[in-house]
Structure formats: structure tokens, C-alpha cells
Amino acid sequence: MFEIPATPAMQRWSVSVEGDHALFSCAPWLEGSAAGVLPRIWPGRGMGVSDVDGQGLLAAVAETMKTPRYWIASRQQAGAWQDQPWGVARQDPDDGFVYLTGPCGEPDGSAGYRPTRQLPIALWTLRGLRIRLAVFLRATTVTPPSTRHPASRLAPGAGSR
């Protein structure tokens, strides 16, 4: 098993890779009930993460995609590079989760989402997951205004001496 080095952007997430699957693990919050903020899985059907955990998961997926094992798995599935196994992310405002349908875990006949600490995902599907999650987060995140002074962008010769 190969452990992906953690980065600050990954927040509560850690990742281990074994074979052609990545196991995304989410540490519970230290205070309060952990069950309310753990990711959710419907084996073989999809997953859900809390609104506050989306950016961390996206960073964990990005770090995993930098590894040679991701590229090997992607190469082995070269005929499926155009396939998008992940559905469009949707937010449930009632429970504060973002849900994505897709190949998370192995189907086991169970119905419905349940809390879990780990999300097993095939490496070759990470590109699609990253795209869907990034698009959703980009659409729902307010971009801070530029910190540069507006005149410095408009004035001819501004900033040059």
C-alpha cells in the first residue's frame, strides 16, 4: 500500500493507493458527533461529502493524480478515457452535503447512503471525479476580488520604472 503525502490543502483527508484503487479516508471532527460530518457512500452508486469537506477532497484527488500509479491505471484504461463515470454534483441544502453518482466502492446490494470514513475509488475514474467536483465547487464558491489596485491594471506604464 502506498500512502500519498498529506498537504495542508487536503484538510481532513488522507489517501492510500493499493493496486488500481485509491482509498480516501476522512478523519472525524474532534468535537461533537462525527457521524453528521463523515462522508457518505452508497456502494457502487455514489458518494456524498459535506460542503466543508469538498475542497479538501478535491485537493486529495489532485495529489493522487500526480502519482505514477494513477497514470499506470489510466493507461490501462486508455479506451475509456472519454467515459465520464461520474454524474453532475448536486447539493442537498437540507443536509449540507454534495452528492455525486458514480463508481464509489463495490456494489453490495444495500440501498441508500450511509456514513463512512473511507471512500474507495478506482484510480482511472479520478479525472472525471476531479472535473465534476471542481466544476461544482467553482460554481458555488465566491471568488474574492483582486487584491491589486484597479488603477495599476489600467494605467499605462503602471508598476514599471
Beta strands, then each sheet from edge to edge (+ up, - down):
strand 1: 2-4
strand 2: 13-18
strand 3: 21-26
strand 4: 40-42
strand 5: 46-50
strand 6: 90-92
strand 7: 97-101
strand 8: 114-115
strand 9: 118-122
sheet 1: 1+ 2- 3+ 9-
sheet 2: 6+ 7- 5+ 4- 8+
end
